[in-house]
Amino acid sequence: MTSFALYARSRALPTTLAAFAAATLFTLWAATRPETYVDPQRRIPLLALAPLLATSAIGVSLHQYAQELDRTAARPWWRLRLAHLLALTALAALLLAAAVPGHSQEFGAVAMVRNILGATGITAAAAVLVGARLSWLPTLLYFGAVFLSYSAPHLRTATAWTWSMQPGPQRAAWAVAMTAFVVGGALYVAVGTRREREGS
């Protein structure tokens, strides 16, 4: 097998791509239903659920099955970690943004890209702190808490806290999402995932 094929298998890339395809098809199906297409507000659950599915797959793909070999490799692994994270994030953002038709600024493609970036950043940071296998959990807790509390009137205007539920172009929401992506991504690229016991 080629080195790329071995890397793809060790990082569960086929499963990750299958998860992207499933999230994209689900999003496209739900977003093109008549009631969802006409009323942009009905896309809010999609902006929370689809990024969760995609970034959970990204998080699991960050798992290192042979950390000792990775750390003793001749080539610097930070470059491969950076390429891995950027490529999967870009692919997920492209696919899911294309699956949300309608006005891109109103709970559409712009908000989907922002949420993918923010969720990926949280997941990448979680992979460093709690391990790749559980990296989806903090993202799920945050997105779930914001989604369930968003109906409160005083929270709708708290853009920095509810950035994942905002329509799209709000600068504060983008600032928080981009900060999460840059900080989480840089932490993962520099450190790698937390060491995990095999079989746990």
C-alpha positions as CSV (number, residue, x, y, z in Angstrom):
1,M,0.0,0.0,0.0
2,T,1.1,3.6,-0.6
3,S,2.0,5.9,2.2
4,F,-1.1,8.0,1.5
5,A,-3.4,4.9,1.6
6,L,-1.9,3.9,4.9
7,Y,-2.3,7.4,6.3
8,A,-5.9,7.5,5.1
9,R,-6.7,4.2,6.8
10,S,-5.0,5.2,10.0
11,R,-7.0,8.5,10.2
12,A,-10.3,6.9,9.2
13,L,-10.6,9.2,6.2
14,P,-13.0,6.9,4.2
15,T,-15.4,7.0,7.2
16,T,-14.9,10.8,7.5
17,L,-15.8,11.3,3.9
18,A,-18.8,9.1,4.2
19,A,-20.0,11.2,7.2
20,F,-19.6,14.3,5.0
21,A,-21.7,12.8,2.3
22,A,-24.4,11.8,4.7
23,A,-24.5,15.2,6.4
24,T,-24.6,16.9,2.9
25,L,-27.4,14.7,1.7
26,F,-29.4,15.2,4.9
27,T,-28.9,18.9,4.8
28,L,-29.9,19.2,1.1
29,W,-33.0,17.1,1.7
30,A,-34.1,19.1,4.8
31,A,-33.2,22.5,3.3
32,T,-35.2,22.0,0.1
33,R,-38.4,21.0,1.8
34,P,-41.0,23.7,0.8
35,E,-41.6,25.0,4.4
36,T,-37.8,25.2,5.1
37,Y,-37.0,26.8,1.7
38,V,-39.6,29.5,2.2
39,D,-38.9,30.3,5.8
40,P,-35.2,30.8,6.5
41,Q,-35.8,30.5,10.3
42,R,-36.5,26.8,9.8
43,R,-32.9,26.3,8.7
44,I,-31.6,27.1,12.2
45,P,-31.6,23.4,13.3
46,L,-29.6,22.5,10.2
47,L,-27.0,25.1,11.0
48,A,-26.5,23.4,14.3
49,L,-26.9,19.7,13.4
50,A,-24.9,19.6,10.1
51,P,-21.7,21.1,11.4
52,L,-21.9,18.8,14.4
53,L,-22.0,15.7,12.2
54,A,-19.2,17.0,10.0
55,T,-16.9,18.2,12.7
56,S,-17.4,15.1,14.8
57,A,-16.1,13.1,11.9
58,I,-13.2,15.5,11.6
59,G,-12.4,15.1,15.3
60,V,-12.4,11.3,15.2
61,S,-10.0,11.5,12.2
62,L,-7.5,13.3,14.3
63,H,-6.9,10.2,16.4
64,Q,-3.3,8.9,16.2
65,Y,-3.1,5.1,16.4
66,A,0.7,5.1,16.7
67,Q,1.7,8.2,18.6
68,E,5.1,7.0,19.4
69,L,5.9,6.4,15.7
70,D,4.4,9.8,14.8
71,R,6.6,11.6,17.3
72,T,9.7,9.9,16.1
73,A,9.1,10.4,12.4
74,A,11.8,12.1,10.3
75,R,9.3,14.6,8.9
76,P,7.7,17.3,11.0
77,W,4.2,16.2,11.7
78,W,2.8,19.7,12.3
79,R,2.7,20.3,8.6
80,L,0.7,17.2,8.0
81,R,-1.6,18.0,10.9
82,L,-2.2,21.5,9.4
83,A,-2.9,20.1,5.9
84,H,-5.2,17.4,7.3
85,L,-7.3,19.9,9.3
86,L,-7.5,22.6,6.6
87,A,-8.4,20.1,3.9
88,L,-11.2,18.5,5.8
89,T,-12.5,21.8,7.1
90,A,-12.6,23.3,3.6
91,L,-14.3,20.2,2.1
92,A,-16.9,20.1,4.9
93,A,-17.6,23.9,4.5
94,L,-17.8,23.6,0.7
95,L,-20.2,20.6,0.7
96,L,-22.5,21.8,3.4
97,A,-22.6,25.4,2.2
98,A,-23.7,24.2,-1.2
99,A,-26.4,22.1,0.4
100,V,-28.2,25.1,1.8
101,P,-30.1,26.9,-1.0
102,G,-31.8,30.2,-0.8
103,H,-30.4,33.6,0.4
104,S,-26.8,33.0,1.5
105,Q,-26.9,35.7,4.1
106,E,-30.1,34.6,5.9
107,F,-29.4,31.3,7.7
108,G,-27.7,30.0,4.5
109,A,-24.3,29.3,3.1
110,V,-22.5,32.1,5.0
111,A,-23.8,30.9,8.4
112,M,-23.0,27.3,7.5
113,V,-19.3,28.1,6.7
114,R,-19.0,30.1,9.9
115,N,-20.4,27.3,12.0
116,I,-18.2,24.7,10.4
117,L,-15.1,26.9,11.2
118,G,-16.1,27.5,14.7
119,A,-17.2,24.0,15.4
120,T,-13.9,22.6,13.9
121,G,-11.9,24.9,16.2
122,I,-13.7,23.7,19.3
123,T,-13.3,20.1,18.2
124,A,-9.6,20.5,17.4
125,A,-9.0,22.1,20.8
126,A,-11.0,19.3,22.5
127,A,-8.9,16.7,20.7
128,V,-5.8,18.1,22.4
129,L,-7.5,18.4,25.8
130,V,-9.7,15.3,26.1
131,G,-8.5,13.2,23.1
132,A,-9.7,12.7,19.6
133,R,-12.3,10.0,20.4
134,L,-14.3,12.4,22.6
135,S,-13.5,15.6,20.8
136,W,-17.1,15.9,19.5
137,L,-18.5,16.1,23.1
138,P,-17.6,19.8,24.0
139,T,-18.9,20.9,20.6
140,L,-22.1,19.0,21.1
141,L,-22.6,20.5,24.6
142,Y,-22.0,24.0,23.4
143,F,-24.2,23.8,20.3
144,G,-26.9,22.1,22.2
145,A,-26.9,24.6,25.0
146,V,-27.0,27.5,22.6
147,F,-29.8,25.9,20.5
148,L,-31.9,25.2,23.6
149,S,-31.5,28.6,25.2
150,Y,-31.7,30.7,22.0
151,S,-35.4,31.3,22.4
152,A,-34.8,33.5,25.4
153,P,-35.2,37.1,24.1
154,H,-32.1,38.5,26.0
155,L,-29.9,35.8,24.4
156,R,-30.8,36.5,20.8
157,T,-28.9,39.8,21.0
158,A,-25.9,38.2,22.7
159,T,-24.1,37.6,19.4
160,A,-20.8,36.6,21.0
161,W,-22.4,33.8,22.9
162,T,-25.0,32.7,20.3
163,W,-22.8,33.1,17.3
164,S,-23.8,29.7,16.0
165,M,-27.4,30.7,15.8
166,Q,-26.9,34.1,14.0
167,P,-28.2,34.5,10.4
168,G,-24.8,35.0,8.8
169,P,-22.9,38.2,8.3
170,Q,-22.7,39.5,11.9
171,R,-19.1,40.6,12.5
172,A,-19.1,39.6,16.2
173,A,-20.3,36.1,15.3
174,W,-17.6,35.7,12.7
175,A,-15.0,37.0,15.1
176,V,-15.8,34.4,17.7
177,A,-16.0,31.6,15.2
178,M,-12.7,32.5,13.5
179,T,-11.0,32.9,16.9
180,A,-12.2,29.4,17.9
181,F,-10.9,28.0,14.6
182,V,-7.5,29.7,14.7
183,V,-6.9,29.0,18.4
184,G,-8.2,25.4,18.3
185,G,-6.5,24.7,15.1
186,A,-3.1,26.1,16.2
187,L,-3.3,24.2,19.4
188,Y,-3.9,20.9,17.6
189,V,-1.2,21.6,14.9
190,A,1.4,22.5,17.5
191,V,0.7,19.8,20.1
192,G,-1.3,17.0,18.4
193,T,-4.0,15.0,20.1
194,R,-4.0,13.9,23.8
195,R,-2.5,10.5,24.3
196,E,-5.2,7.8,24.7
197,R,-5.1,4.3,26.0
198,E,-5.8,1.8,23.3
199,G,-8.9,-0.2,23.9
200,S,-10.4,2.5,26.2
